[in-house]
Amino acid sequence: MSLNPASCSTINFVEQCLLKSIASENSLPRGLFGDPLKQARWEPPQALDLNELRPCISATVELLKHRLLETAAAICQHHNSHLPIQRLPPEILSACIDHAMVEIDGHNHQKRLIQLSTVSSWWRKVTLGTPSLWGVVHSKDPDWIVSLALDRSKDSPLSVLWEVASDTGNLRGGESHRDSIGAGDFFRLVCPHTNRWRDVTLPRLGPGCTSTDWLNQHKIQLSRHLQRLSLCWDGSASKGDPITGFSGLAERLLELKLHKLHVHPPDIRRILAASSRLVTLDLESLVALDEEETETQPENEPNGTSRAAIDLPYLTRLNLKWLPSSLLYPIVRNLNPTDKIKVSLTHSMATQSNQDTTPESKPFASFIAHLIATQRWVTVHPQSTKVIITTRSCSTNHYSVDLRGPPSVILPWLRLRCLPQITREHSVLLRISSDDLGGDPDRVVIENLMRFPKVGYVNLLGSRESWRWAWLLSLPDAIQMESASSQKRGGSWIWPELMYLNVNGDLVNEFTLISVLLARYGQQSTGESTTKQNHPPRRLEALLVRPRERVWRAEVLDRIRELVVPGCFKWKFDSR
């Protein structure tokens, strides 16, 4: 409100009254303001109108308070101006704010920036003068915040995130987003700025409407400068199939994520062929639509782009799950995975055959062979409905391949079509369990496991498999295989390159293990074996027994130590 201060004489009079009141309340010593008793008996002159004096006093007090607050603010501003953070150059301060905003949720980004702009005039000047700080647009924000972000970001790149608002609040007890912008208003505001889109996340729009409907209806063409694109469907009911209709190319894509969408394979192949800079590729549960291979070429794209080879030399993370062969095979055809690429792959092998030698099916077998060749050790874990292939090491860059289907189909395909392509030295770790394979594994599964090449480590988990494989390990003619030096068939041992053996001491007793060692390696651990063998198996480098309830006798354990290389036998008792 506007202040109406009194005249100078009145102000002086009020000041004297205030000083006298303060002196009387604090019992000031004599001589500072005179005699307190006389001051207490003081009365205003008779000529002064008290009705006029009261509003003058109130207005004067408000004026004095206002001036005191201004003085205090000036002192604080002067103090803050000498703080180290206030003397940072604007580009460094804006970089600090940008780094701190990474920890903020997308829908709170603009609100936190508005709060930071009120810290001081210098912070406000820096935040308003840095358009890149305002380049995050989230659908959970009200329309005025979205408009504010688009305005203050000027021509800087945009990160567009759409997420369906919840009227019940989040699981952490946070506020609900009932005031968030609607789908129509959101896309009406952000679509004119598609040339500035750099990071786009469109999971879904709501019941009965897919995130790509807006791209199609509004004829939105993806920017060639787009760096991150995420289009996902949650599988909820829709008026139509969630089809991705892409137009334009995004040559600068670094990350691409597509989940649960109905796609035209030529569209996906065209985008991947043009996106050679991809670092992360995440495709999951895509449904390929039947489409003639003679699809028309878009006018704004180079000739032959949809059929160009897919080459991703900068890829570090690859996630391919439940893809049709028309999408999977072209993607892995030219990929040369290294130990720097983290791969997660799930594929249905129900219709695969080890006799299928069509050119379209060969790239997948070669790709799996390249993955295995990147590591010295690979783990093969057959189960009743799938075969899992993973790296044995716990490195950050690893792969996990989940081949779904009957092991009677996958194991022959893996043994006959994939593993023979590996030229580098490698070893296989077999994890065999009756609980995983079922009560009665197929004969073809057993035969393929027996003929599996390069087996260096065997982990026997189940009761049935423990006894079966322990017995097979002791038979020199367990399998017949071609001799390396001639074309004639000769006697051999199951897994002649076996170096490590891990058994459950409750399922295989000490006498069975001693019999296996005597039959396979002879009575001595070093030197020439007592039994002459044409193709002696490699000696064990580690023998690990893990009993839980059954305790082996000490004299038997000593005898086992005598039959193996010193230091290779490990007895780890587990009382669980």
PyMOL commands that set and color helices and strands:
alter all, ss='L'
color gray80, all
select helices_A, chain A and resi 8-25+36-40+50-80+84-87+90-103+106-116+121-128+131-134+143-152+183-196+213-217+265-274+325-332+362-373+407-421+434-437+443-450+463-473+510-521+554-563
alter helices_A, ss='H'
color red, helices_A
select strands_A, chain A and resi 136-138+158-161+197-202+228-232+255-259+262-263+280-284+287-288+317-321+342-348+377-382+386-391+399-404+427-432+455-460+480-482+489-491+500-503+542-545+569-571
alter strands_A, ss='S'
color yellow, strands_A
deselect
rebuild
show_as cartoon
